[in-house]
């Protein structure tokens, strides 16, 4: 393994950057399945990070099913690729933007028109105007979909539908770059529930299966709605992760 200046290449926490660096090496067979990872001490030395950072990175890889700790042996690589659930890190705006980049959107249908009053109530907003509505599946290529998603983008800010498809759903970043309207605040609500027959059919899951629903409201710096989203995730395919750190006392 080679050294990596993680701090200069990513705004993600250092343990996440380290986990991605190790994940990339494992995918290339370095070390290969059945072989040992370097010790925690060696990883600290190689990547110039703390033992806490190393342990958090290894925890992520273990939860992804890539490594396992073997008593008396060390940490062993057990798979090159993860087939575990999608992990969304719950933090700031950048973390939520990363979701759009990692979980690609495949549109199933789209239309343009006023926001349905029932949809507005469900999303907790009271807005008028015309929205581009895109209904689709989110996930990684070659893996089961992790979410059935409905996105509503203000029509005066939205790209053409084909451009929306090419963006894989990362539309708010495009709006910031092309329309000059960056996202200043995201409000998110998370609730537990069960998949309906329609949702289960689209997701190739079982009706009544446990699910997480996330609803997001994207605002510009003036407090105006940019976009809205409503996503339902089969619980076995998706998890939220969060790290809380005590602030230093004066």
C-alpha positions in Angstrom: 0.0 0.0 0.0 1.1 3.5 -0.7 0.8 6.7 1.3 -2.0 9.1 0.5 -2.5 12.8 1.3 -6.2 12.3 2.2 -6.7 15.7 3.8 -5.9 17.6 0.7 -8.1 15.6 -1.7 -11.3 15.2 0.2 -13.7 17.1 2.5 -14.9 13.9 4.0 -13.9 12.8 7.5 -10.4 11.2 7.5 -11.8 7.7 8.5 -14.1 7.8 5.5 -11.3 8.8 3.2 -9.1 6.0 4.6 -11.9 3.5 4.2 -12.3 4.4 0.6 -8.5 4.2 0.0 -8.5 0.7 1.6 -11.6 -0.3 -0.3 -9.9 0.7 -3.6 -6.8 -1.4 -2.8 -8.9 -4.4 -1.8 -10.8 -4.2 -5.0 -7.5 -4.4 -6.9 -6.5 -7.5 -4.9 -4.0 -5.7 -2.6 -4.3 -7.6 -0.2 -6.3 -10.4 -1.9 -9.1 -12.4 -0.4 -7.8 -14.6 2.4 -4.8 -12.4 3.1 -4.3 -10.1 6.1 -4.6 -6.4 6.2 -1.7 -4.5 7.7 -1.9 -4.0 11.4 -3.6 -1.0 12.9 -0.2 0.4 13.8 1.1 -0.1 10.3 -1.9 1.7 8.8 -1.5 4.6 11.2 2.1 4.9 10.1 1.4 4.5 6.3 -1.5 7.0 6.2 -0.4 9.4 9.0 -3.7 9.0 10.9 -4.7 8.2 14.5 -5.7 4.8 15.7 -9.2 6.0 16.2 -9.3 6.9 12.5 -8.0 3.5 11.5 -10.6 1.7 13.7 -13.5 3.7 12.3 -12.3 2.9 8.7 -12.0 -0.8 9.5 -15.4 -0.8 11.1 -16.9 0.6 7.8 -15.1 -2.1 5.8 -16.3 -4.8 8.2 -19.9 -3.6 7.9 -19.5 -3.6 4.1 -18.6 -7.3 4.3 -15.0 -6.8 2.9 -13.0 -7.7 6.0 -13.4 -9.8 9.2 -11.4 -10.0 12.4 -10.0 -13.5 13.1 -9.0 -14.2 16.7 -5.2 -14.9 16.8 -4.8 -14.1 13.1 -5.6 -10.4 12.5 -7.9 -8.7 10.0 -8.6 -10.8 6.9 -9.9 -9.7 3.6 -13.1 -11.8 2.9 -14.4 -10.2 -0.3 -13.2 -7.8 -3.0 -16.6 -6.1 -3.5 -19.4 -5.3 -1.1 -22.8 -6.8 -1.5 -24.1 -5.3 1.7 -26.5 -2.5 2.2 -25.8 1.1 1.0 -24.5 3.3 3.7 -25.5 6.9 3.7 -23.4 9.1 6.1 -25.7 11.5 7.9 -23.9 14.8 8.3 -23.8 18.1 6.4 -25.0 19.2 3.0 -21.9 17.7 1.3 -22.9 14.2 2.7 -26.4 14.5 1.3 -25.0 15.7 -2.1 -22.7 12.7 -2.1 -25.8 10.4 -2.0 -26.9 11.8 -5.4 -23.4 11.1 -6.9 -23.2 7.5 -5.5 -26.7 6.3 -5.8 -27.5 6.8 -9.5 -31.0 7.6 -10.6 -32.8 5.7 -13.4 -35.9 7.6 -14.4 -39.1 5.5 -15.0 -41.5 8.4 -15.7 -41.5 12.2 -15.7 -44.0 15.1 -16.2 -44.2 18.8 -15.6 -46.9 20.7 -13.8 -48.1 22.2 -10.5 -47.2 20.4 -7.3 -50.1 18.1 -6.2 -51.6 19.4 -2.9 -51.3 15.9 -1.4 -47.6 15.7 -2.3 -47.0 19.2 -0.9 -48.6 18.2 2.4 -46.6 15.0 2.6 -43.4 16.9 2.0 -44.4 19.6 4.5 -44.3 22.6 2.1 -46.8 25.2 0.9 -45.5 26.3 -2.5 -47.0 27.1 -5.9 -45.5 27.1 -9.3 -44.5 24.5 -11.9 -42.2 21.6 -11.1 -40.5 18.9 -13.1 -41.4 15.6 -11.5 -39.1 12.6 -12.1 -40.1 9.2 -10.8 -37.3 6.5 -10.7 -35.0 4.1 -9.0 -31.8 4.8 -7.3 -28.9 2.4 -6.8 -25.5 1.2 -8.0 -25.0 -0.4 -11.3 -25.3 -4.2 -11.2 -26.9 -4.2 -7.7 -30.5 -4.2 -6.5 -32.1 -0.7 -6.3 -31.8 0.9 -2.9 -34.7 3.4 -3.3 -37.8 4.3 -5.2 -37.6 8.1 -5.6 -39.8 11.0 -6.6 -38.0 14.3 -7.3 -39.7 17.6 -7.8 -37.5 20.4 -9.3 -38.6 23.9 -9.9 -39.3 24.1 -13.6 -37.5 27.5 -14.0 -34.3 25.9 -12.6 -34.6 22.4 -14.0 -32.5 21.0 -16.9 -34.0 19.3 -19.9 -35.2 15.8 -19.1 -32.3 14.2 -21.1 -29.8 16.3 -19.3 -31.4 15.2 -16.0 -30.9 11.6 -17.0 -27.3 12.2 -17.8 -26.8 13.8 -14.4 -27.9 10.6 -12.7 -30.1 12.8 -10.4 -27.3 15.0 -9.1 -29.4 17.9 -10.3 -29.0 20.4 -7.4 -25.2 20.6 -8.2 -26.1 21.3 -11.8 -28.5 24.1 -10.7 -25.8 25.6 -8.6 -23.3 25.6 -11.5 -25.6 26.4 -14.5 -28.3 28.5 -12.9 -26.2 30.2 -10.3 -28.5 29.0 -7.5 -26.6 26.9 -4.9 -28.3 24.9 -2.2 -27.9 26.7 1.1 -29.9 24.4 3.3 -31.4 20.9 3.2 -34.2 19.8 5.6 -34.6 16.1 5.9 -37.1 13.9 7.7 -36.7 10.2 8.2 -39.5 7.8 9.1 -40.0 4.0 9.4 -42.7 2.1 7.6 -43.4 -0.8 5.3 -43.3 -1.2 1.6 -46.6 -1.0 -0.3 -47.3 -3.5 -3.1 -46.5 -0.8 -5.7 -43.2 0.1 -4.0 -42.2 -3.5 -3.5 -43.0 -4.4 -7.1 -40.8 -1.6 -8.4 -38.0 -2.5 -6.0 -38.3 -6.2 -6.5 -38.9 -6.7 -2.8 -41.7 -8.1 -0.6 -44.8 -6.1 0.3 -44.8 -5.3 4.0 -41.0 -5.4 4.2 -39.5 -2.9 6.6 -38.6 0.4 5.0 -37.1 3.8 5.6 -38.6 6.9 4.0 -36.6 10.1 3.6 -38.1 13.4 2.5 -35.8 16.3 1.6 -36.4 19.9 1.0 -33.7 21.9 -0.8 -33.6 25.7 -0.3 -31.6 28.5 -1.7 -30.0 31.2 0.5 -33.2 33.3 0.3 -35.2 30.4 1.7 -36.9 29.5 -1.5 -37.5 25.9 -2.5 -35.2 24.6 -5.2 -36.2 20.9 -5.2 -38.0 18.3 -3.2 -37.5 14.5 -2.9 -39.4 11.6 -1.5 -37.6 8.2 -1.3 -38.4 4.9 0.2 -35.7 2.4 0.9 -36.0 -1.3 1.8 -34.4 -1.5 5.2 -32.2 -4.5 4.4 -30.5 -2.5 1.6 -29.9 0.9 3.2 -28.6 2.3 6.5 -27.8 5.7 7.9 -24.5 6.2 9.7 -23.7 9.1 11.9 -20.7 10.1 14.0 -21.1 12.5 16.9 -18.1 14.2 18.4 -18.0 16.2 21.6 -16.9 19.8 21.0 -13.7 20.9 22.7 -14.3 22.8 25.9 -12.8 26.3 26.3 
